Amino acid sequence: MKGTLNRRHRLVRVRHVQHSMAVAETVRAQDEANSIANNAARLSRVRADLFMTENLATGASFAAYRELAGRLEQAGRQLDGALYDANRKVEDRQGKRIEANREREIAQKLKDRARVALEDQIETRLQALPRYRRTQMREEG
């Protein structure tokens, strides 16, 4: 029984490490998604501030601003796609974290059951010992 308990304890440690790794991956993916969202917000602010200046005197400068705004808009659309992918990655990592947590809890319950079974076995042996000794003493006496 001690071997079973030791195996269960080792399994709990492994599941704990797996859960920790899943949490770290989830946090990393969330940070990546937040970074992309922050970049997209900064890009839209830059595009909005582009036409706030009042020195649009010539058609050439207006055309240059318009071309820059078009490129910023295209970059924003690309960031929207990257943000969508990053959010899906976060959801996937959260699912893996939940699964790892469930596996960790199962391993903990199995370890607890093995510990209780070992304690019961030890208790049974201890209860059996005095009766055996009492029986031995009665036969001798």
C-alpha positions in Angstrom: 0.0 0.0 0.0 2.8 2.4 0.7 4.0 1.9 -2.9 0.5 2.9 -4.1 0.6 6.0 -1.9 4.0 6.9 -3.2 2.9 6.5 -6.8 -0.2 8.6 -6.1 1.9 11.3 -4.4 4.2 11.4 -7.4 1.2 11.7 -9.7 -0.1 14.6 -7.7 3.3 16.4 -8.0 3.3 15.8 -11.8 -0.2 17.0 -12.2 0.6 20.1 -10.1 3.6 20.9 -12.4 1.4 20.4 -15.4 -1.2 22.7 -14.0 1.4 25.3 -13.2 2.7 25.1 -16.8 -0.8 25.5 -18.2 -1.4 28.5 -16.0 1.9 30.0 -17.2 1.0 29.4 -20.9 -2.4 31.0 -20.3 -0.8 34.0 -18.8 1.7 34.3 -21.6 -1.0 34.0 -24.3 -3.1 36.6 -22.4 -0.1 39.0 -22.3 0.4 38.5 -26.1 -3.2 39.2 -26.8 -3.1 42.3 -24.6 0.0 43.5 -26.3 -1.6 43.1 -29.7 -4.8 44.9 -28.5 -2.6 47.7 -27.1 -0.8 48.0 -30.5 -4.1 48.1 -32.4 -5.3 50.9 -30.1 -2.1 52.9 -30.5 -2.4 52.4 -34.3 -5.9 53.7 -34.4 -4.9 56.7 -32.2 -2.1 57.5 -34.6 -4.4 57.3 -37.6 -7.0 59.5 -35.9 -4.3 62.1 -34.9 -3.0 62.1 -38.5 -5.6 64.5 -39.7 -5.8 66.6 -36.6 -3.1 68.9 -37.8 -4.2 72.1 -39.5 -1.3 72.5 -42.0 -3.0 70.5 -44.8 -2.3 73.3 -47.2 -1.2 71.5 -50.3 -2.6 68.6 -52.2 0.7 66.8 -52.1 0.7 66.8 -48.3 -2.9 65.7 -48.2 -2.2 62.8 -50.6 0.8 61.8 -48.4 -1.4 61.9 -45.3 -4.1 59.9 -47.1 -1.6 57.2 -48.2 -0.2 57.0 -44.7 -3.8 56.6 -43.3 -4.4 53.8 -45.8 -1.3 52.0 -44.7 -2.3 52.5 -41.1 -5.8 51.1 -41.8 -4.3 48.1 -43.5 -2.0 47.5 -40.5 -5.0 47.8 -38.2 -6.9 45.2 -40.1 -3.9 42.8 -39.9 -3.7 43.4 -36.2 -7.4 42.7 -35.9 -6.7 39.3 -37.4 -3.7 38.7 -35.2 -5.8 39.7 -32.1 -8.6 37.3 -33.1 -6.0 34.5 -33.4 -4.4 35.5 -30.1 -7.8 35.4 -28.3 -8.5 32.0 -29.7 -5.1 30.9 -28.4 -6.0 32.3 -25.0 -9.3 30.3 -25.0 -7.4 27.2 -26.0 -4.9 27.7 -23.2 -7.6 28.3 -20.7 -9.3 25.1 -21.7 -6.0 23.3 -21.2 -5.6 25.0 -17.8 -9.0 23.8 -16.8 -8.3 20.3 -17.9 -4.9 20.3 -16.1 -6.7 21.5 -12.9 -9.3 18.8 -13.2 -6.5 16.1 -13.6 -4.7 17.6 -10.6 -7.8 17.4 -8.5 -8.5 13.8 -9.6 -4.9 12.8 -8.7 -5.3 14.5 -5.3 -8.5 12.5 -4.6 -6.8 9.3 -5.7 -3.9 10.1 -3.3 -6.3 10.8 -0.5 -8.1 7.5 -1.1 -4.8 5.6 -1.1 -3.8 7.3 2.1 -7.1 6.5 3.8 -6.8 2.9 2.5 -3.2 2.6 3.9 -4.3 4.1 7.2 -7.2 1.6 7.4 -4.9 -1.2 6.6 -2.4 -0.1 9.3 -5.3 0.3 11.8 -6.6 -3.1 10.9 -3.2 -4.6 11.5 -2.8 -2.8 14.8 -6.2 -4.0 16.0 -5.4 -7.5 14.9 -2.1 -7.5 16.8 -3.4 -7.2 20.4 -6.1 -9.8 19.8 -3.5 -12.2 18.5 -1.3 -11.6 21.5 -4.2 -11.9 23.9 -5.1 -15.2 22.3 -1.5 -16.4 22.6 -1.4 -15.5 26.2 -4.6 -17.3 27.0 -3.4 -20.5 25.4 -0.1 -20.4 27.3 -1.8 -19.6 30.6 
